[in-house]
């Protein structure tokens, strides 16, 4: 493992140098690397869904996205149906690349009042935690996800938190994080996510900020951010940084101010003709925002 880690660091440094000399503005790349600030990675939501695994890794290498969160039901085909040898091959592909497999982005959710459905989501999450371990990833992304109108909100929140605690205990034995995306009807108000995490006891269950418009509801982005920041993990989801009205520069300021040095993951929603060119553009915007971030 130590050998693979050293090789990855060497490849990452070499790649950053190459990108700085060719595709991206070298000053912004080197400035970000020097300050050890946030790193831009990719969620294979739309921009990576049609790439097989070798193509996905190659395109991330070309563009400097040194971390990737794999999504389910995409062409790269990293699913629990993989055999032990196939899982080992996925792990090796990432180990031989500067690109890190951050984890798996699942759609498992834990709000259903149907206990059979709830149990199925919990059990399937555990199977994907095993997959994450086998492919060299560090965690799984899950969703809370809703508030059934026929159930008291407090009961649903308690059920979701209890589910996270069970999954967290299981994931701990596999050295994995459980990354809870701020997603769905439950998260339309940040206080609901706070209420869930106030009942989460497992330290490896972390919150993944998700850049929804609901973040901007009163009392505003900064206050909402500060109300849950103690539960943040090592991933944040953003959309295109130069599309829409979300105040991404302010968000970068806030993460800079808490000394966040982990992954900002691009979960793009548009369909550009050339996704590699679009990734390069987003990397430039990201590095420009980092250079302007207020400490």
Number of C-alpha atoms within 10 A of each C-alpha: 8 7 8 14 14 12 15 20 14 13 18 20 12 13 21 23 16 15 18 17 13 11 16 20 15 17 14 20 23 15 14 18 15 9 11 13 19 23 22 23 29 25 25 25 18 15 22 27 19 14 17 14 20 12 13 22 24 15 18 23 20 20 22 27 25 25 24 26 25 28 23 17 11 18 15 21 16 22 18 16 10 13 11 12 10 14 21 14 14 19 19 14 18 21 21 14 22 27 26 25 25 25 29 27 22 19 15 19 22 27 26 20 15 9 11 10 14 18 14 14 19 18 14 13 23 18 12 21 29 20 25 28 19 18 23 21 24 20 28 28 26 24 24 28 24 20 22 14 8 7 12 10 15 13 13 23 26 18 20 24 25 18 20 29 21 15 21 25 17 17 26 16 10 17 16 23 25 29 27 26 24 26 20 15 13 22 22 17 19 20 14 18 23 19 15 20 24 14 16 22 15 20 14 22 28 23 26 24 24 21 19 18 13 15 22 18 14 11 9 11 21 15 15 19 18 11 14 18 17 12 18 17 21 19 28 23 21 22 20 19 19 14 11 9 8 19 14 19 18 15 18 21 18 20 22 17 12 12 13 19 15 17 21 25 24 25 21 24 13 13 10 12 8 9 16 16 14 18 24 19 17 20 25 18 16 24 24 17 19 22 17 11 17 14 11
